[in-house]
Amino acid sequence: MQASTLTLEVRVSNMVAQNLYLKYGFQPVGTRKRYYTDNNEDALIMFTDPIQSLGYQTLLKELRQQLFHRLRDQVHQAGITAHVSSC
Ligand SMILES: CC(C)(COP(=O)(O)OP(=O)(O)OC[C@H]1O[C@@H](n2cnc3c(N)ncnc32)[C@H](O)[C@@H]1OP(=O)(O)O)[C@@H](O)C(=O)NCCC(=O)NCCS
């Protein structure tokens, strides 16, 4: 889709999601005050570096491999017969 960067908002209290996004190369760049209307919680704004860069593509490839191995191990442990493709 020719996108150059990715951005998202996440609740400032949601450390699990923030850790996931940090792992995938998102960095905090600011906040949107009272973004969530249910409890007036602030949103943390996160951005990636250019996703077409060699660095980001390398990170993504490594994470995809890690995820593939983890899913394959889980399938084996569960004794499930499934076809998991590493793309
Ligand atoms: C965010 C969410 C998708 C993560 O899913 P998950 O199944 O926990 O993800 P994984 O187990 O693959 O973990 C991925 C990463 O998330 C982070 N993470 C997961 N559980 C965590 C925990 N208890 N504490 C801190 N970080 C955690 C880690 O960075 C982890 O990577 P690591 O295993 O290499 O350390 C899941 O918690 C979820 O669905 N949350 C509710 C919805 C939500 O918060 N969505 C985001 C809205 S912005």
The ligand as an ORCA input file, in Angstrom:
! r2SCAN-3c Opt
* xyz 0 1
  C      -2.272     -6.550     23.459
  C      -2.529     -8.032     23.210
  C      -3.021     -8.227     21.765
  C      -1.214     -8.791     23.373
  O      -1.512    -10.144     23.096
  P      -0.691    -11.301     23.763
  O      -1.330    -12.585     23.365
  O      -0.440    -11.001     25.191
  O       0.637    -11.165     22.971
  P       1.897    -12.064     23.120
  O       1.748    -13.071     24.218
  O       2.231    -12.520     21.757
  O       2.967    -11.006     23.610
  C       3.420    -10.054     22.688
  C       4.158     -8.991     23.472
  O       3.227     -8.246     24.276
  C       3.884     -7.866     25.484
  N       3.235     -8.522     26.627
  C       2.424     -9.599     26.593
  N       2.009     -9.899     27.860
  C       2.571     -8.970     28.670
  C       2.494     -8.729     30.070
  N       1.756     -9.482     30.880
  N       3.204     -7.688     30.579
  C       3.950     -6.908     29.776
  N       4.065     -7.073     28.425
  C       3.376     -8.104     27.889
  C       5.320     -8.309     25.367
  O       6.063     -7.315     24.721
  C       5.178     -9.499     24.451
  O       6.359     -9.798     23.783
  P       7.380    -10.864     24.434
  O       6.608    -12.149     24.580
  O       8.493    -10.975     23.443
  O       7.817    -10.290     25.736
  C      -3.524     -8.653     24.196
  O      -3.064     -8.443     25.525
  C      -4.903     -8.105     24.040
  O      -5.665     -8.568     23.203
  N      -5.262     -7.097     24.897
  C      -6.618     -6.550     24.923
  C      -6.875     -5.629     23.753
  C      -5.862     -4.518     23.693
  O      -5.328     -4.049     24.685
  N      -5.585     -4.099     22.453
  C      -4.717     -2.974     22.199
  C      -5.551     -1.721     22.092
  S      -4.547     -0.349     21.642
*
